[in-house]
Amino acid sequence: MTLHPPIAATAVVHPGARLAADVTVAHGVVVEDGVVVGSGTRLGVGTVLLSGTIIGERCRIGPYAVIGGEPMDRSFAGEPSSVVIGDDVEIREFATVHRATGEGARTTIGRGSLIMNYVHVSHNTVVGEGCVLTNSVQLGGHSQVGDRAVIGAGSVLHQFCRVGTLAMYGAASASNQDILPFSMARGNPARHYRLNAVGLRRNGIEGERYRLVESAVRCLRRKDLAGLEELAAVSADAALLKSFVADSRRGTARFVSAG
């Protein structure tokens, strides 16, 4: 049996790149100057890592992913910026992640996230830990995805919009407003229709804690801000919902009508 070297003969790795000794680099990979790749990471066939890319440990990138491309933003003037990928992240075929606009700014993907094929993560986007972005998801610039959120295949999120922690944003949806934490939303335009009950329970939100989240979302649906304020005083999850709504730049997506 022939043992393949960690760096394939057809790969092009700039001398100024810093790769841990056990990084596996497949055929056709290009790694530019200044790129940093952590221990145990595998770079699949044809993957391109452009300057400004920092990748953590035990990641799987590609085949044919492109990380660190210049932002598609007319205000970008060539300033140094970066893409930072956390540990244990998987980025699949033909996904693209662009670096940020603004000197020293970052586009980030948190630890343990799964980015499936043909996903695009735009400049200045923040993807939290343990997220799943399924096939062909498109995230606009400056968007945010909270920890352990799931976005369904083919969905689009407008620039400056957010998907909250533990939300499930359904397939083939589009939104130019924020999707609440702990919720399920879908459609074009996306509408909230219930709690992400399965996701919450899988993450240990059960019993009284679940009931308080349910009550907090009910307050938002009824626009009962006084009730939400009371719940936020006794529930960290309700407090998260309260602050999420208060911090919204574009407003939150509506709920489906009761009728």
C-alpha positions, 0 to 999 in steps of 0.5 A, a space after each residue: 500500500 502506498 501512503 500519500 504525503 500530506 500535501 499532494 504534488 499538484 497542490 500549490 501552497 505559498 511559503 508564507 502560509 502556516 499549515 500544521 504538520 498533519 494538515 492533509 492537502 489534496 490535489 489541486 488545492 491552492 493556499 495563498 500567503 498568510 493563510 493559517 490552517 490548524 491541526 487535523 484539518 483536511 483540504 479537499 480536491 480543488 479547494 482554494 484558501 485565499 489570503 486572510 483565511 484562518 481555519 481551526 483544527 479538525 476541519 473538513 474543507 471542500 472539495 472545491 470550496 473557496 474561502 476568503 474571496 474578496 467581498 462583493 461589496 462596492 464599499 470594499 477598497 482592498 483593506 486587510 480583513 479575514 475569514 475565521 473558521 472555528 474548530 470542527 467545522 465542515 464546509 462542503 463542495 463548492 461552498 464560498 465564504 467571503 472575507 469582510 469589508 472594513 479594515 480588520 473586520 471578520 467573517 466568522 463561522 463558529 465551532 462545529 458548524 456544517 456548511 453544505 454544498 453551494 452555500 454562500 456566506 457573504 462578507 461580515 457575516 457571523 455564523 454561530 456554533 453548531 449551526 447547519 446551513 443546508 444545500 444552497 443557502 445564501 446569506 447576505 452581508 452582515 447577516 447573523 445566525 445564532 448558535 445551533 440554528 438550522 437553515 433549510 435548503 435554498 433559503 435566502 437571508 437578506 443583508 443585516 438580518 438575523 436567524 436566532 439561536 436554536 431557530 429553524 428557518 425552513 427550506 426555500 424561504 426568504 426573509 428581509 426581517 429577523 427570525 426569532 430564537 427558538 422558533 420555526 419560520 418558513 415561506 416567502 416572505 418567511 413567517 413564524 408559525 410555532 416553536 422549534 419544539 424538537 430542537 429545544 428538547 434536544 438541547 435540554 430545554 424542557 419542563 418549566 424552562 420550555 413553558 417559559 419560552 412558550 409563554 415569551 413567544 406568545 407574548 411577542 405574538 400578542 405584542 404583550 411587551 409588559 408580559 415579556 418584561 415580566 418573563 425576562 426577569 425570571 427566564 434567561 431565554 425570555 431575556 434573550 428573546 427580549 434583547 433580540 427584538 430590541 436589537 433588531 435593525 430590520 424588525 422581526 418576521 410576522 407570525 402566521 395569522 390565527 385564522 
